[in-house]
């Protein structure tokens, strides 16, 4: 599981230059919040930082353990969303 998680985080490192997202900060935050990518929202919805779908979110969201989380089609969508913050 850790190897798969590391591959996904390497993708963020590659898109860092494209979107201006600091991969090291995103990785550290994601590791803590998603327990190395083992959280259901991280695995099923490509949301490693467990970003909630709040009133300002207009994209797809999915219920996971009673919380609405942002749901991304792919990792590039996830990285692009992070660059907006």
C-alpha positions as CSV (number, residue, x, y, z in Angstrom):
1,X,0.0,0.0,0.0
2,X,2.8,2.4,0.8
3,X,4.4,1.8,-2.7
4,X,1.1,2.7,-4.4
5,X,0.7,5.8,-2.2
6,X,4.3,6.8,-3.1
7,X,3.6,6.5,-6.8
8,X,0.5,8.8,-6.5
9,X,2.5,11.4,-4.6
10,X,5.3,11.2,-7.3
11,X,2.6,12.3,-9.7
12,X,2.1,15.4,-7.6
13,X,5.8,16.1,-7.7
14,X,5.6,16.0,-11.5
15,X,2.7,18.4,-11.7
16,X,4.4,20.8,-9.2
17,X,6.0,22.7,-12.0
18,X,2.8,22.7,-14.0
19,X,0.5,24.1,-11.2
20,X,2.9,25.6,-8.7
21,X,1.9,23.1,-6.0
22,X,4.6,22.4,-3.5
23,X,4.6,18.6,-3.5
24,X,6.5,18.2,-0.2
25,X,3.9,20.2,1.7
26,X,1.0,18.4,0.0
27,X,2.6,15.0,0.7
28,X,3.2,15.7,4.4
29,X,-0.4,16.9,4.8
30,X,-1.8,14.0,2.9
31,X,0.2,11.4,4.9
32,X,-1.1,12.8,8.1
33,X,-4.8,13.2,7.1
34,X,-5.3,10.1,5.0
35,X,-3.1,7.7,7.0
36,X,-0.8,7.0,4.1
37,X,-3.7,6.9,1.6
38,X,-5.6,4.2,3.4
39,X,-8.7,6.4,4.1
40,X,-11.7,5.5,2.0
41,X,-12.0,9.0,0.5
42,X,-8.4,8.9,-0.5
43,X,-8.6,5.5,-2.2
44,X,-12.0,5.8,-3.9
45,X,-12.2,9.5,-4.8
46,X,-8.5,10.6,-5.3
47,X,-8.7,13.0,-2.3
48,X,-5.6,12.4,-0.4
49,X,-5.9,15.5,1.7
50,X,-9.5,14.7,2.6
51,X,-10.8,18.1,1.4
52,X,-14.4,18.5,2.4
53,X,-17.1,19.5,-0.1
54,X,-18.2,22.7,1.6
55,X,-20.6,25.4,0.4
56,X,-17.9,26.8,-1.9
57,X,-17.3,23.5,-3.8
58,X,-19.2,23.1,-7.0
59,X,-17.6,19.9,-8.2
60,X,-18.5,16.3,-7.5
61,X,-18.7,15.1,-3.9
62,X,-19.2,11.7,-2.3
63,X,-20.5,10.7,1.1
64,X,-17.9,8.8,3.1
65,X,-18.5,7.9,6.7
66,X,-21.1,10.7,7.1
67,X,-18.9,13.4,5.6
68,X,-19.1,14.9,2.1
69,X,-15.7,14.8,0.4
70,X,-14.6,16.3,-2.8
71,X,-14.4,13.6,-5.5
72,X,-11.8,13.9,-8.3
73,X,-11.8,12.0,-11.6
74,X,-8.0,11.8,-11.6
75,X,-4.9,13.0,-9.8
76,X,-4.3,15.9,-12.2
77,X,-7.8,17.3,-11.2
78,X,-6.8,17.0,-7.6
79,X,-3.5,18.8,-8.1
80,X,-5.2,21.6,-10.1
81,X,-7.7,22.1,-7.2
82,X,-4.9,22.3,-4.7
83,X,-3.2,25.0,-6.8
84,X,-6.3,27.2,-6.3
85,X,-5.8,27.3,-2.5
